[in-house]
Amino acid sequence: MSIAHDMVLAARECLGTPFQHQGRVPGVGLDCVGVAIYAAREVGLNPVDVQGYGETPNNGALRTALNSQPDLESVSLQDMPQEGDILLFRLRKEPQHVGICTGRGVIHAYSVVGICCEHDLCTKWLSRIVGIYRVKELT
């Protein structure tokens, strides 16, 4: 299999975990960043885990954190999201949420529903994507 596919499998291990701001433990509590950090670590990547952020990251904090990840690269928004991509979403004024693309869907810890969930990337969610980050090719 591929790292991208394995990232999705790892993220699926988080499904049903209660939403907890800055949570990092599947089955106990996760936020959206926690799901991405967990999945990345499970496939052998070394994500930089920025802590101490507010419940609504602002001033570009989430984009800055993603841009600083050594194993990720930003790809054009013209590209269709692919399995294993980390998607950066704008829910209000600025980017403040991430999820892992499953190919046709997304896995994320979403405070509105209170758990880590998986659903289709419908038009509403596709329109919220403001960044796509892909695992760099391993050399």
C-alpha positions in Angstrom: 0.0 0.0 0.0 0.9 3.7 0.0 1.6 6.1 2.7 -1.5 8.1 1.6 -3.7 5.0 2.0 -2.1 4.1 5.3 -2.8 7.7 6.6 -6.5 7.2 5.8 -6.5 3.8 7.6 -4.8 5.4 10.7 -7.3 8.3 10.6 -10.2 5.7 10.6 -8.8 4.4 13.9 -9.9 7.7 15.3 -13.5 7.5 14.2 -16.0 8.0 17.1 -13.4 9.6 19.4 -14.9 12.5 21.3 -13.9 16.0 20.2 -11.5 17.6 22.7 -9.6 20.8 22.0 -5.9 20.0 21.6 -6.7 16.3 22.2 -4.1 13.8 20.9 -5.4 10.4 22.1 -7.7 8.3 19.9 -10.5 6.8 21.9 -10.1 9.5 24.6 -10.2 12.9 22.9 -9.0 14.5 19.6 -9.3 17.8 17.7 -8.8 18.1 14.0 -5.1 18.6 14.3 -4.8 15.7 16.7 -6.3 13.4 14.0 -3.7 14.5 11.5 -0.8 14.3 13.9 -1.9 10.8 15.0 -2.2 9.6 11.4 1.1 11.1 10.3 2.9 9.5 13.2 1.3 6.1 12.6 2.7 6.0 9.1 6.2 6.9 10.2 6.2 10.7 9.5 7.6 13.2 12.0 5.0 16.0 12.2 5.8 19.1 14.2 3.0 19.3 16.8 2.3 22.9 17.5 0.5 23.2 20.8 -1.1 26.1 22.7 -3.4 27.3 20.0 -6.8 28.7 20.6 -10.1 27.0 19.9 -10.3 29.2 16.8 -6.8 29.4 15.3 -6.4 32.9 13.8 -3.8 35.1 12.1 -2.9 32.3 9.7 -1.6 30.1 12.5 -3.0 26.8 11.0 -1.6 27.6 7.5 1.8 28.5 9.0 1.8 25.3 11.0 1.0 23.2 7.9 3.6 25.1 5.8 6.3 24.2 8.4 5.6 20.5 8.2 8.8 18.7 6.9 6.9 15.9 5.3 4.2 17.9 3.6 4.1 20.1 0.5 1.4 22.5 -0.5 -0.2 21.7 -3.9 -2.4 23.8 -6.1 -6.0 24.3 -5.3 -6.6 23.4 -9.0 -5.6 19.8 -8.1 -8.4 17.5 -6.9 -7.8 16.4 -3.4 -6.3 12.9 -3.2 -6.4 10.1 -0.7 -4.2 11.0 2.2 -4.1 14.8 1.6 -4.4 17.1 4.5 -7.2 19.6 3.7 -7.2 23.1 5.1 -10.7 24.5 5.5 -12.1 27.9 6.0 -15.2 27.7 8.2 -15.6 31.4 8.9 -13.2 34.2 8.1 -9.9 32.4 7.9 -8.5 28.8 7.7 -9.2 27.1 11.0 -9.9 23.4 10.4 -8.2 20.4 8.9 -9.2 17.0 7.7 -7.7 14.0 6.0 -9.0 13.3 2.5 -10.2 9.7 1.9 -10.4 10.2 -1.9 -14.1 11.0 -2.0 -14.6 12.0 1.6 -12.9 13.5 4.6 -12.1 12.3 8.2 -11.9 15.0 10.8 -12.7 15.7 14.5 -15.4 18.2 14.2 -16.6 20.1 17.2 -20.1 20.7 15.7 -20.9 17.0 15.8 -18.7 16.3 18.9 -16.7 13.4 17.5 -14.2 12.3 14.9 -16.3 11.5 11.8 -16.1 10.6 8.2 -18.4 11.9 5.4 -18.5 12.8 1.7 -16.7 15.8 0.4 -19.9 17.4 -0.8 -20.1 20.7 -2.6 -20.3 22.5 0.8 -17.1 21.0 2.1 -15.3 21.3 -1.3 -16.1 25.0 -1.3 -14.4 25.4 2.1 -11.0 24.0 1.0 -8.4 26.8 1.0 -5.3 24.5 1.1 -4.2 21.1 0.1 -1.1 19.5 1.6 0.3 16.2 0.3 2.9 13.9 1.8 6.2 14.5 -0.1 7.6 11.7 -2.2 10.0 9.7 -0.2 13.4 9.4 -1.8 
